[in-house]
Amino acid sequence: MRQKITLREVGLRDGLQIHPTFMPTAAKLAWIAAEAGSGISEIEVTSYVPPKLIPQFADAQPVTEGALRIAGLMVTALIPNLRGAQRGIELGVHKLNYVMSVSDTHNMKNVRRSSAESVTDFRDIVTLVRSQPGHAQPLVCGGLSTALGCSYEGRIAVSQVVKYAVQLIEAGAQELIVADTVGYADPAQVRAVFKAVLAEVGSVPVAAHFHDTRGLGLANVCAALDCGITRFDASLAGLGGCPFAPGASGNVVMEDLCFMLDSMGYDTGVDIDQLVAVRALVSAALPDMSLQGAIARAGLPQGYRVAAQRLPV
Ligand code: ZN
């Protein structure tokens, strides 16, 4: 029995949020449908932030509604606050990904409040969700960004990550995301942080979110796999990065992650050829976007079969 891994596409949110060109709504929906068709079962389709703040997400409503029509797809969205949660509930999104920073400085710059205040906001969000009729309650996930490093504070103490992980779970988080927002992590640190968090969270599932900024994204995935993590965020073509840091890359490349896991014998449920083909759709809609990815560049090895289809040697 192969270990099942859940791959979660975050490119439509994490990848597009800093991209200056608006991606047409129809292209976003085509991307979501094509990637769901390749076997990706969970997609963070947008962010419920004011369009004035991030114009890229001005179409959050039609994107959410369109994605919800795709059978079998878990549709998630990022929320920064209670108002975002309210919108998500109204739209009927399946899961709300609330995000706060473990680094107080980053949280202050990002949402103008301390990390402790953000935990209080999360409690209010859970209360709001639980006040809805059962069928209208989305899952509520607590995201810990800058958990493996912060561009203001540098390395973050493991005890800080554990402290906020425990607080989010006590507040009602049904899942956690531990994120290396700025791509500072190394595999030894990943092991230390995820082991410490997993020791405290009980049965609450924990997902890993890595950026490949310094080339250690897949190595960090392997370290998290060793700790027992089975949910990973990634973005098609590694979309993302900072417009003020040329060459800086975004999330772990979904196609490369899928190739690695398939090769190692994990069950991703994804058809890699179909997944790679989705890139053409994205580059046609956003020709100015730089696409990363080793598998798309080099191709699959000659005679490649995922581990499950290989004959015993
Ligand atoms: Zn990210």
py3Dmol code that shows the C-alpha trace and the ligand (Angstrom):
import py3Dmol

protein = """\
ATOM      1  CA  MET A   1       0.000   0.000   0.000  1.00  0.00           C
ATOM      2  CA  ARG A   2       1.623   3.216  -1.128  1.00  0.00           C
ATOM      3  CA  GLN A   3       1.552   6.281   1.106  1.00  0.00           C
ATOM      4  CA  LYS A   4      -0.876   8.809  -0.285  1.00  0.00           C
ATOM      5  CA  ILE A   5       0.360  12.397  -0.603  1.00  0.00           C
ATOM      6  CA  THR A   6      -1.941  15.380  -1.050  1.00  0.00           C
ATOM      7  CA  LEU A   7      -0.494  18.029  -3.347  1.00  0.00           C
ATOM      8  CA  ARG A   8      -2.117  21.440  -3.044  1.00  0.00           C
ATOM      9  CA  GLU A   9      -1.781  24.023  -5.796  1.00  0.00           C
ATOM     10  CA  VAL A  10      -1.194  27.533  -4.431  1.00  0.00           C
ATOM     11  CA  GLY A  11       0.048  29.287  -7.582  1.00  0.00           C
ATOM     12  CA  LEU A  12      -3.226  31.070  -8.217  1.00  0.00           C
ATOM     13  CA  ARG A  13      -2.830  32.818  -4.868  1.00  0.00           C
ATOM     14  CA  ASP A  14       0.834  32.749  -3.840  1.00  0.00           C
ATOM     15  CA  GLY A  15       2.121  32.914  -7.421  1.00  0.00           C
ATOM     16  CA  LEU A  16      -0.209  35.577  -8.734  1.00  0.00           C
ATOM     17  CA  GLN A  17      -0.471  37.873  -5.723  1.00  0.00           C
ATOM     18  CA  ILE A  18       2.611  39.904  -6.552  1.00  0.00           C
ATOM     19  CA  HIS A  19       2.290  39.613 -10.331  1.00  0.00           C
ATOM     20  CA  PRO A  20       1.561  43.056 -11.794  1.00  0.00           C
ATOM     21  CA  THR A  21      -0.509  41.822 -14.752  1.00  0.00           C
ATOM     22  CA  PHE A  22      -4.097  40.750 -14.093  1.00  0.00           C
ATOM     23  CA  MET A  23      -4.712  37.187 -15.232  1.00  0.00           C
ATOM     24  CA  PRO A  24      -8.128  37.046 -16.937  1.00  0.00           C
ATOM     25  CA  THR A  25     -10.751  35.209 -14.893  1.00  0.00           C
ATOM     26  CA  ALA A  26     -11.459  32.734 -17.715  1.00  0.00           C
ATOM     27  CA  ALA A  27      -7.760  31.807 -17.832  1.00  0.00           C
ATOM     28  CA  LYS A  28      -7.660  31.275 -14.060  1.00  0.00           C
ATOM     29  CA  LEU A  29     -10.686  28.987 -14.306  1.00  0.00           C
ATOM     30  CA  ALA A  30      -9.176  27.091 -17.240  1.00  0.00           C
ATOM     31  CA  TRP A  31      -5.987  26.629 -15.202  1.00  0.00           C
ATOM     32  CA  ILE A  32      -7.937  25.345 -12.180  1.00  0.00           C
ATOM     33  CA  ALA A  33     -10.000  22.941 -14.334  1.00  0.00           C
ATOM     34  CA  ALA A  34      -6.956  21.607 -16.191  1.00  0.00           C
ATOM     35  CA  GLU A  35      -4.944  21.065 -13.040  1.00  0.00           C
ATOM     36  CA  ALA A  36      -7.872  19.422 -11.264  1.00  0.00           C
ATOM     37  CA  GLY A  37      -8.171  17.220 -14.369  1.00  0.00           C
ATOM     38  CA  SER A  38      -4.538  16.145 -13.975  1.00  0.00           C
ATOM     39  CA  GLY A  39      -5.363  14.812 -10.507  1.00  0.00           C
ATOM     40  CA  ILE A  40      -4.560  17.722  -8.160  1.00  0.00           C
ATOM     41  CA  SER A  41      -7.313  17.441  -5.559  1.00  0.00           C
ATOM     42  CA  GLU A  42      -6.937  20.702  -3.644  1.00  0.00           C
ATOM     43  CA  ILE A  43      -6.402  24.218  -5.043  1.00  0.00           C
ATOM     44  CA  GLU A  44      -6.093  27.540  -3.224  1.00  0.00           C
ATOM     45  CA  VAL A  45      -7.929  29.538  -5.856  1.00  0.00           C
ATOM     46  CA  THR A  46      -7.783  33.105  -4.537  1.00  0.00           C
ATOM     47  CA  SER A  47      -7.491  35.389  -1.536  1.00  0.00           C
ATOM     48  CA  TYR A  48     -10.341  37.297   0.082  1.00  0.00           C
ATOM     49  CA  VAL A  49      -8.560  40.620   0.442  1.00  0.00           C
ATOM     50  CA  PRO A  50      -9.899  44.031  -0.622  1.00  0.00           C
ATOM     51  CA  PRO A  51      -9.322  44.434  -4.410  1.00  0.00           C
ATOM     52  CA  LYS A  52      -7.839  47.854  -3.670  1.00  0.00           C
ATOM     53  CA  LEU A  53      -5.038  46.077  -1.812  1.00  0.00           C
ATOM     54  CA  ILE A  54      -4.401  43.325  -4.388  1.00  0.00           C
ATOM     55  CA  PRO A  55      -6.210  43.949  -7.722  1.00  0.00           C
ATOM     56  CA  GLN A  56      -5.218  40.445  -8.899  1.00  0.00           C
ATOM     57  CA  PHE A  57      -7.946  39.060  -6.614  1.00  0.00           C
ATOM     58  CA  ALA A  58     -10.726  41.409  -7.714  1.00  0.00           C
ATOM     59  CA  ASP A  59     -12.385  38.369  -9.332  1.00  0.00           C
ATOM     60  CA  ALA A  60     -12.360  36.266  -6.142  1.00  0.00           C
ATOM     61  CA  GLN A  61     -16.111  35.684  -6.402  1.00  0.00           C
ATOM     62  CA  PRO A  62     -16.370  34.319  -9.983  1.00  0.00           C
ATOM     63  CA  VAL A  63     -13.151  32.330  -9.499  1.00  0.00           C
ATOM     64  CA  THR A  64     -14.497  30.702  -6.322  1.00  0.00           C
ATOM     65  CA  GLU A  65     -17.901  30.034  -7.880  1.00  0.00           C
ATOM     66  CA  GLY A  66     -16.349  28.542 -11.020  1.00  0.00           C
ATOM     67  CA  ALA A  67     -13.953  26.336  -9.043  1.00  0.00           C
ATOM     68  CA  LEU A  68     -16.807  25.069  -6.858  1.00  0.00           C
ATOM     69  CA  ARG A  69     -18.474  23.665  -9.980  1.00  0.00           C
ATOM     70  CA  ILE A  70     -15.570  21.234 -10.531  1.00  0.00           C
ATOM     71  CA  ALA A  71     -16.632  17.879  -9.100  1.00  0.00           C
ATOM     72  CA  GLY A  72     -14.344  16.423  -6.457  1.00  0.00           C
ATOM     73  CA  LEU A  73     -12.081  19.467  -6.111  1.00  0.00           C
ATOM     74  CA  MET A  74     -11.361  20.842  -2.629  1.00  0.00           C
ATOM     75  CA  VAL A  75     -11.598  24.616  -3.152  1.00  0.00           C
ATOM     76  CA  THR A  76      -9.675  26.705  -0.639  1.00  0.00           C
ATOM     77  CA  ALA A  77      -8.898  30.396  -0.271  1.00  0.00           C
ATOM     78  CA  LEU A  78      -6.593  32.496   1.844  1.00  0.00           C
ATOM     79  CA  ILE A  79      -8.158  34.829   4.388  1.00  0.00           C
ATOM     80  CA  PRO A  80      -6.310  37.585   6.259  1.00  0.00           C
ATOM     81  CA  ASN A  81      -9.124  38.483   8.676  1.00  0.00           C
ATOM     82  CA  LEU A  82     -12.746  38.099   9.807  1.00  0.00           C
ATOM     83  CA  ARG A  83     -14.127  39.965   6.791  1.00  0.00           C
ATOM     84  CA  GLY A  84     -12.342  37.493   4.508  1.00  0.00           C
ATOM     85  CA  ALA A  85     -13.886  34.622   6.462  1.00  0.00           C
ATOM     86  CA  GLN A  86     -17.342  36.182   6.067  1.00  0.00           C
ATOM     87  CA  ARG A  87     -16.855  36.361   2.286  1.00  0.00           C
ATOM     88  CA  GLY A  88     -15.656  32.785   2.130  1.00  0.00           C
ATOM     89  CA  ILE A  89     -18.707  31.572   4.054  1.00  0.00           C
ATOM     90  CA  GLU A  90     -21.044  33.518   1.756  1.00  0.00           C
ATOM     91  CA  LEU A  91     -19.379  32.043  -1.338  1.00  0.00           C
ATOM     92  CA  GLY A  92     -19.444  28.513   0.056  1.00  0.00           C
ATOM     93  CA  VAL A  93     -15.700  27.854  -0.240  1.00  0.00           C
ATOM     94  CA  HIS A  94     -14.679  24.467   1.194  1.00  0.00           C
ATOM     95  CA  LYS A  95     -11.745  25.589   3.342  1.00  0.00           C
ATOM     96  CA  LEU A  96     -10.472  28.880   4.749  1.00  0.00           C
ATOM     97  CA  ASN A  97      -6.699  29.208   5.036  1.00  0.00           C
ATOM     98  CA  TYR A  98      -6.101  31.853   7.697  1.00  0.00           C
ATOM     99  CA  VAL A  99      -2.562  33.145   7.760  1.00  0.00           C
ATOM    100  CA  MET A 100      -0.560  34.787  10.518  1.00  0.00           C
ATOM    101  CA  SER A 101       3.180  35.240  10.954  1.00  0.00           C
ATOM    102  CA  VAL A 102       5.151  33.622  13.742  1.00  0.00           C
ATOM    103  CA  SER A 103       7.503  36.604  13.445  1.00  0.00           C
ATOM    104  CA  ASP A 104       5.948  39.530  15.295  1.00  0.00           C
ATOM    105  CA  THR A 105       7.742  42.065  13.087  1.00  0.00           C
ATOM    106  CA  HIS A 106       6.504  40.440   9.871  1.00  0.00           C
ATOM    107  CA  ASN A 107       2.973  40.170  11.236  1.00  0.00           C
ATOM    108  CA  MET A 108       3.046  43.843  12.252  1.00  0.00           C
ATOM    109  CA  LYS A 109       4.185  44.917   8.760  1.00  0.00           C
ATOM    110  CA  ASN A 110       1.766  42.573   7.036  1.00  0.00           C
ATOM    111  CA  VAL A 111      -1.453  43.019   9.018  1.00  0.00           C
ATOM    112  CA  ARG A 112      -0.538  45.765  11.516  1.00  0.00           C
ATOM    113  CA  ARG A 113      -1.034  43.695  14.640  1.00  0.00           C
ATOM    114  CA  SER A 114       1.021  41.476  16.907  1.00  0.00           C
ATOM    115  CA  SER A 115       1.060  37.714  16.438  1.00  0.00           C
ATOM    116  CA  ALA A 116      -0.843  37.372  19.719  1.00  0.00           C
ATOM    117  CA  GLU A 117      -3.583  39.688  18.389  1.00  0.00           C
ATOM    118  CA  SER A 118      -3.768  37.563  15.248  1.00  0.00           C
ATOM    119  CA  VAL A 119      -4.503  34.491  17.387  1.00  0.00           C
ATOM    120  CA  THR A 120      -7.390  36.431  18.962  1.00  0.00           C
ATOM    121  CA  ASP A 121      -8.670  37.276  15.454  1.00  0.00           C
ATOM    122  CA  PHE A 122      -8.502  33.580  14.588  1.00  0.00           C
ATOM    123  CA  ARG A 123     -10.684  32.740  17.603  1.00  0.00           C
ATOM    124  CA  ASP A 124     -13.304  35.188  16.291  1.00  0.00           C
ATOM    125  CA  ILE A 125     -13.134  33.548  12.855  1.00  0.00           C
ATOM    126  CA  VAL A 126     -13.717  30.092  14.346  1.00  0.00           C
ATOM    127  CA  THR A 127     -16.649  31.470  16.366  1.00  0.00           C
ATOM    128  CA  LEU A 128     -18.150  32.975  13.198  1.00  0.00           C
ATOM    129  CA  VAL A 129     -17.760  29.709  11.271  1.00  0.00           C
ATOM    130  CA  ARG A 130     -19.278  27.654  14.086  1.00  0.00           C
ATOM    131  CA  SER A 131     -22.276  29.985  14.261  1.00  0.00           C
ATOM    132  CA  GLN A 132     -23.246  28.910  10.728  1.00  0.00           C
ATOM    133  CA  PRO A 133     -25.526  25.937  10.003  1.00  0.00           C
ATOM    134  CA  GLY A 134     -23.479  22.746   9.686  1.00  0.00           C
ATOM    135  CA  HIS A 135     -23.631  22.491   5.899  1.00  0.00           C
ATOM    136  CA  ALA A 136     -22.406  26.101   5.550  1.00  0.00           C
ATOM    137  CA  GLN A 137     -19.314  25.672   7.706  1.00  0.00           C
ATOM    138  CA  PRO A 138     -16.041  25.623   5.779  1.00  0.00           C
ATOM    139  CA  LEU A 139     -13.041  23.834   7.259  1.00  0.00           C
ATOM    140  CA  VAL A 140     -10.785  26.273   9.087  1.00  0.00           C
ATOM    141  CA  CYS A 141      -7.056  25.954   8.664  1.00  0.00           C
ATOM    142  CA  GLY A 142      -4.444  27.938  10.592  1.00  0.00           C
ATOM    143  CA  GLY A 143      -1.356  28.979   8.631  1.00  0.00           C
ATOM    144  CA  LEU A 144       1.915  29.886  10.332  1.00  0.00           C
ATOM    145  CA  SER A 145       3.984  31.957   7.922  1.00  0.00           C
ATOM    146  CA  THR A 146       7.649  32.862   8.480  1.00  0.00           C
ATOM    147  CA  ALA A 147       7.823  29.729  10.667  1.00  0.00           C
ATOM    148  CA  LEU A 148      11.258  28.843   9.286  1.00  0.00           C
ATOM    149  CA  GLY A 149      12.709  32.293   8.931  1.00  0.00           C
ATOM    150  CA  CYS A 150      11.811  35.931   8.498  1.00  0.00           C
ATOM    151  CA  SER A 151      13.403  38.638   6.384  1.00  0.00           C
ATOM    152  CA  TYR A 152      13.227  41.000   9.396  1.00  0.00           C
ATOM    153  CA  GLU A 153      13.977  38.703  12.329  1.00  0.00           C
ATOM    154  CA  GLY A 154      16.078  35.971  10.672  1.00  0.00           C
ATOM    155  CA  ARG A 155      15.819  32.537  12.262  1.00  0.00           C
ATOM    156  CA  ILE A 156      12.702  31.894  14.334  1.00  0.00           C
ATOM    157  CA  ALA A 157      12.927  29.887  17.557  1.00  0.00           C
ATOM    158  CA  VAL A 158      11.283  26.448  17.319  1.00  0.00           C
ATOM    159  CA  SER A 159       9.508  27.196  20.611  1.00  0.00           C
ATOM    160  CA  GLN A 160       7.777  30.195  19.002  1.00  0.00           C
ATOM    161  CA  VAL A 161       6.430  28.035  16.164  1.00  0.00           C
ATOM    162  CA  VAL A 162       5.186  25.403  18.604  1.00  0.00           C
ATOM    163  CA  LYS A 163       3.592  28.077  20.813  1.00  0.00           C
ATOM    164  CA  TYR A 164       1.473  29.500  17.983  1.00  0.00           C
ATOM    165  CA  ALA A 165       0.705  26.037  16.549  1.00  0.00           C
ATOM    166  CA  VAL A 166      -0.753  25.023  19.913  1.00  0.00           C
ATOM    167  CA  GLN A 167      -2.671  28.301  20.258  1.00  0.00           C
ATOM    168  CA  LEU A 168      -4.250  27.959  16.794  1.00  0.00           C
ATOM    169  CA  ILE A 169      -5.315  24.395  17.549  1.00  0.00           C
ATOM    170  CA  GLU A 170      -6.734  25.395  20.935  1.00  0.00           C
ATOM    171  CA  ALA A 171      -8.632  28.118  19.064  1.00  0.00           C
ATOM    172  CA  GLY A 172     -10.186  25.488  16.779  1.00  0.00           C
ATOM    173  CA  ALA A 173      -7.897  25.014  13.751  1.00  0.00           C
ATOM    174  CA  GLN A 174      -8.786  21.769  11.940  1.00  0.00           C
ATOM    175  CA  GLU A 175      -5.493  21.779  10.049  1.00  0.00           C
ATOM    176  CA  LEU A 176      -2.177  23.642  10.247  1.00  0.00           C
ATOM    177  CA  ILE A 177       0.132  24.927   7.540  1.00  0.00           C
ATOM    178  CA  VAL A 178       3.732  25.489   8.543  1.00  0.00           C
ATOM    179  CA  ALA A 179       5.287  27.794   5.966  1.00  0.00           C
ATOM    180  CA  ASP A 180       8.793  28.808   4.965  1.00  0.00           C
ATOM    181  CA  THR A 181       7.495  32.047   3.480  1.00  0.00           C
ATOM    182  CA  VAL A 182      10.835  33.503   2.408  1.00  0.00           C
ATOM    183  CA  GLY A 183      12.747  30.328   1.564  1.00  0.00           C
ATOM    184  CA  TYR A 184      15.222  30.363   4.460  1.00  0.00           C
ATOM    185  CA  ALA A 185      14.801  26.760   5.639  1.00  0.00           C
ATOM    186  CA  ASP A 186      17.268  23.879   5.437  1.00  0.00           C
ATOM    187  CA  PRO A 187      16.403  20.190   5.916  1.00  0.00           C
ATOM    188  CA  ALA A 188      17.876  19.940   9.436  1.00  0.00           C
ATOM    189  CA  GLN A 189      15.793  22.896  10.550  1.00  0.00           C
ATOM    190  CA  VAL A 190      12.703  21.452   8.850  1.00  0.00           C
ATOM    191  CA  ARG A 191      13.149  18.220  10.830  1.00  0.00           C
ATOM    192  CA  ALA A 192      13.519  20.126  14.095  1.00  0.00           C
ATOM    193  CA  VAL A 193      10.482  22.354  13.527  1.00  0.00           C
ATOM    194  CA  PHE A 194       8.087  19.717  12.156  1.00  0.00           C
ATOM    195  CA  LYS A 195       9.035  17.120  14.793  1.00  0.00           C
ATOM    196  CA  ALA A 196       8.433  19.654  17.546  1.00  0.00           C
ATOM    197  CA  VAL A 197       5.100  20.772  16.073  1.00  0.00           C
ATOM    198  CA  LEU A 198       3.879  17.225  15.387  1.00  0.00           C
ATOM    199  CA  ALA A 199       4.680  16.240  18.970  1.00  0.00           C
ATOM    200  CA  GLU A 200       2.165  18.826  20.189  1.00  0.00           C
ATOM    201  CA  VAL A 201      -0.703  18.814  17.682  1.00  0.00           C
ATOM    202  CA  GLY A 202      -2.240  15.386  18.224  1.00  0.00           C
ATOM    203  CA  SER A 203      -4.460  14.280  15.354  1.00  0.00           C
ATOM    204  CA  VAL A 204      -4.671  17.663  13.606  1.00  0.00           C
ATOM    205  CA  PRO A 205      -3.163  17.346  10.104  1.00  0.00           C
ATOM    206  CA  VAL A 206      -0.114  19.485   9.334  1.00  0.00           C
ATOM    207  CA  ALA A 207       0.825  20.679   5.838  1.00  0.00           C
ATOM    208  CA  ALA A 208       4.174  22.022   4.672  1.00  0.00           C
ATOM    209  CA  HIS A 209       4.593  25.093   2.475  1.00  0.00           C
ATOM    210  CA  PHE A 210       8.088  25.649   1.099  1.00  0.00           C
ATOM    211  CA  HIS A 211       9.549  28.267  -1.178  1.00  0.00           C
ATOM    212  CA  ASP A 212      12.490  27.327  -3.369  1.00  0.00           C
ATOM    213  CA  THR A 213      14.181  30.703  -3.111  1.00  0.00           C
ATOM    214  CA  ARG A 214      17.558  29.241  -2.178  1.00  0.00           C
ATOM    215  CA  GLY A 215      17.261  25.926  -4.002  1.00  0.00           C
ATOM    216  CA  LEU A 216      16.398  23.757  -0.977  1.00  0.00           C
ATOM    217  CA  GLY A 217      12.670  23.356  -1.612  1.00  0.00           C
ATOM    218  CA  LEU A 218      12.663  19.664  -2.571  1.00  0.00           C
ATOM    219  CA  ALA A 219      15.297  18.789   0.036  1.00  0.00           C
ATOM    220  CA  ASN A 220      13.010  20.386   2.620  1.00  0.00           C
ATOM    221  CA  VAL A 221      10.066  18.350   1.307  1.00  0.00           C
ATOM    222  CA  CYS A 222      12.118  15.166   1.854  1.00  0.00           C
ATOM    223  CA  ALA A 223      12.927  16.233   5.398  1.00  0.00           C
ATOM    224  CA  ALA A 224       9.233  16.877   6.094  1.00  0.00           C
ATOM    225  CA  LEU A 225       8.292  13.498   4.530  1.00  0.00           C
ATOM    226  CA  ASP A 226      10.707  11.837   6.963  1.00  0.00           C
ATOM    227  CA  CYS A 227       8.762  13.477   9.804  1.00  0.00           C
ATOM    228  CA  GLY A 228       5.497  12.015   8.469  1.00  0.00           C
ATOM    229  CA  ILE A 229       4.089  15.053   6.641  1.00  0.00           C
ATOM    230  CA  THR A 230       1.820  14.026   3.747  1.00  0.00           C
ATOM    231  CA  ARG A 231       0.356  17.375   2.590  1.00  0.00           C
ATOM    232  CA  PHE A 232       2.431  19.765   0.539  1.00  0.00           C
ATOM    233  CA  ASP A 233       1.778  23.144  -1.058  1.00  0.00           C
ATOM    234  CA  ALA A 234       3.466  23.881  -4.387  1.00  0.00           C
ATOM    235  CA  SER A 235       2.845  26.033  -7.426  1.00  0.00           C
ATOM    236  CA  LEU A 236       2.734  25.157 -11.086  1.00  0.00           C
ATOM    237  CA  ALA A 237       5.974  26.307 -12.757  1.00  0.00           C
ATOM    238  CA  GLY A 238       7.134  27.575  -9.350  1.00  0.00           C
ATOM    239  CA  LEU A 239       5.171  30.741  -9.905  1.00  0.00           C
ATOM    240  CA  GLY A 240       5.796  33.472  -7.423  1.00  0.00           C
ATOM    241  CA  GLY A 241       8.765  35.380  -6.173  1.00  0.00           C
ATOM    242  CA  CYS A 242       9.463  39.010  -5.607  1.00  0.00           C
ATOM    243  CA  PRO A 243       9.249  41.593  -8.404  1.00  0.00           C
ATOM    244  CA  PHE A 244      12.061  43.512  -6.668  1.00  0.00           C
ATOM    245  CA  ALA A 245      14.416  40.510  -6.568  1.00  0.00           C
ATOM    246  CA  PRO A 246      15.046  39.297 -10.126  1.00  0.00           C
ATOM    247  CA  GLY A 247      15.642  35.550 -10.274  1.00  0.00           C
ATOM    248  CA  ALA A 248      14.054  34.921  -6.883  1.00  0.00           C
ATOM    249  CA  SER A 249      11.777  31.938  -7.229  1.00  0.00           C
ATOM    250  CA  GLY A 250       8.413  31.195  -5.726  1.00  0.00           C
ATOM    251  CA  ASN A 251       7.009  28.010  -4.284  1.00  0.00           C
ATOM    252  CA  VAL A 252       8.393  24.556  -4.871  1.00  0.00           C
ATOM    253  CA  VAL A 253       7.680  23.635  -8.525  1.00  0.00           C
ATOM    254  CA  MET A 254       4.596  21.394  -8.557  1.00  0.00           C
ATOM    255  CA  GLU A 255       5.714  19.321 -11.573  1.00  0.00           C
ATOM    256  CA  ASP A 256       9.160  18.610 -10.065  1.00  0.00           C
ATOM    257  CA  LEU A 257       7.633  17.769  -6.689  1.00  0.00           C
ATOM    258  CA  CYS A 258       5.182  15.398  -8.353  1.00  0.00           C
ATOM    259  CA  PHE A 259       8.027  13.727 -10.311  1.00  0.00           C
ATOM    260  CA  MET A 260      10.097  13.282  -7.164  1.00  0.00           C
ATOM    261  CA  LEU A 261       7.245  11.767  -5.150  1.00  0.00           C
ATOM    262  CA  ASP A 262       6.107   9.465  -7.983  1.00  0.00           C
ATOM    263  CA  SER A 263       9.705   8.291  -8.424  1.00  0.00           C
ATOM    264  CA  MET A 264      10.043   7.600  -4.703  1.00  0.00           C
ATOM    265  CA  GLY A 265       6.939   5.398  -4.729  1.00  0.00           C
ATOM    266  CA  TYR A 266       4.425   7.759  -3.121  1.00  0.00           C
ATOM    267  CA  ASP A 267       0.884   7.938  -4.465  1.00  0.00           C
ATOM    268  CA  THR A 268       0.181  11.495  -5.689  1.00  0.00           C
ATOM    269  CA  GLY A 269      -2.806  10.582  -7.865  1.00  0.00           C
ATOM    270  CA  VAL A 270      -1.495  13.032 -10.475  1.00  0.00           C
ATOM    271  CA  ASP A 271      -0.846  12.419 -14.194  1.00  0.00           C
ATOM    272  CA  ILE A 272       2.461  14.223 -14.663  1.00  0.00           C
ATOM    273  CA  ASP A 273       2.143  14.655 -18.445  1.00  0.00           C
ATOM    274  CA  GLN A 274      -1.240  16.309 -18.017  1.00  0.00           C
ATOM    275  CA  LEU A 275       0.172  18.451 -15.217  1.00  0.00           C
ATOM    276  CA  VAL A 276       3.110  19.666 -17.325  1.00  0.00           C
ATOM    277  CA  ALA A 277       0.697  20.495 -20.167  1.00  0.00           C
ATOM    278  CA  VAL A 278      -1.098  23.017 -17.927  1.00  0.00           C
ATOM    279  CA  ARG A 279       1.960  25.293 -18.170  1.00  0.00           C
ATOM    280  CA  ALA A 280       1.141  26.167 -21.789  1.00  0.00           C
ATOM    281  CA  LEU A 281      -2.216  27.482 -20.685  1.00  0.00           C
ATOM    282  CA  VAL A 282      -0.636  29.720 -18.020  1.00  0.00           C
ATOM    283  CA  SER A 283       2.096  31.093 -20.275  1.00  0.00           C
ATOM    284  CA  ALA A 284      -0.439  31.849 -23.034  1.00  0.00           C
ATOM    285  CA  ALA A 285      -2.485  33.921 -20.579  1.00  0.00           C
ATOM    286  CA  LEU A 286       0.527  35.573 -18.909  1.00  0.00           C
ATOM    287  CA  PRO A 287       3.376  35.758 -21.446  1.00  0.00           C
ATOM    288  CA  ASP A 288       5.417  38.005 -19.116  1.00  0.00           C
ATOM    289  CA  MET A 289       5.456  35.404 -16.320  1.00  0.00           C
ATOM    290  CA  SER A 290       8.697  33.443 -15.964  1.00  0.00           C
ATOM    291  CA  LEU A 291       8.071  29.714 -15.626  1.00  0.00           C
ATOM    292  CA  GLN A 292      10.474  27.560 -13.605  1.00  0.00           C
ATOM    293  CA  GLY A 293      10.820  23.795 -13.541  1.00  0.00           C
ATOM    294  CA  ALA A 294      13.395  21.104 -14.258  1.00  0.00           C
ATOM    295  CA  ILE A 295      11.000  18.431 -15.561  1.00  0.00           C
ATOM    296  CA  ALA A 296       9.429  20.822 -18.059  1.00  0.00           C
ATOM    297  CA  ARG A 297      12.918  21.830 -19.221  1.00  0.00           C
ATOM    298  CA  ALA A 298      14.608  18.408 -19.312  1.00  0.00           C
ATOM    299  CA  GLY A 299      11.654  16.074 -19.849  1.00  0.00           C
ATOM    300  CA  LEU A 300      10.978  12.798 -18.076  1.00  0.00           C
ATOM    301  CA  PRO A 301      13.766  10.178 -18.123  1.00  0.00           C
ATOM    302  CA  GLN A 302      13.689   7.770 -21.098  1.00  0.00           C
ATOM    303  CA  GLY A 303      11.228   4.943 -20.421  1.00  0.00           C
ATOM    304  CA  TYR A 304      10.102   6.613 -17.199  1.00  0.00           C
ATOM    305  CA  ARG A 305       7.441   4.881 -15.149  1.00  0.00           C
ATOM    306  CA  VAL A 306       6.203   5.976 -11.759  1.00  0.00           C
ATOM    307  CA  ALA A 307       7.510   3.651  -9.071  1.00  0.00           C
ATOM    308  CA  ALA A 308       4.184   1.812  -8.783  1.00  0.00           C
ATOM    309  CA  GLN A 309       4.293   0.786 -12.464  1.00  0.00           C
ATOM    310  CA  ARG A 310       7.923  -0.358 -12.500  1.00  0.00           C
ATOM    311  CA  LEU A 311       8.790  -4.020 -12.731  1.00  0.00           C
ATOM    312  CA  PRO A 312      10.797  -5.340  -9.792  1.00  0.00           C
ATOM    313  CA  VAL A 313      14.550  -5.225 -10.480  1.00  0.00           C
TER     314      VAL A 313
END
"""
ligand_1 = """\
1
ZN
Zn 4.114 31.207 0.221
"""
view = py3Dmol.view(width=600, height=400)
view.addModel(protein, "pdb")
view.setStyle({"model": 0}, {"cartoon": {"style": "trace"}})
view.addModel(ligand_1, "xyz")
view.setStyle({"model": 1}, {"stick": {}})
view.zoomTo()
view.show()
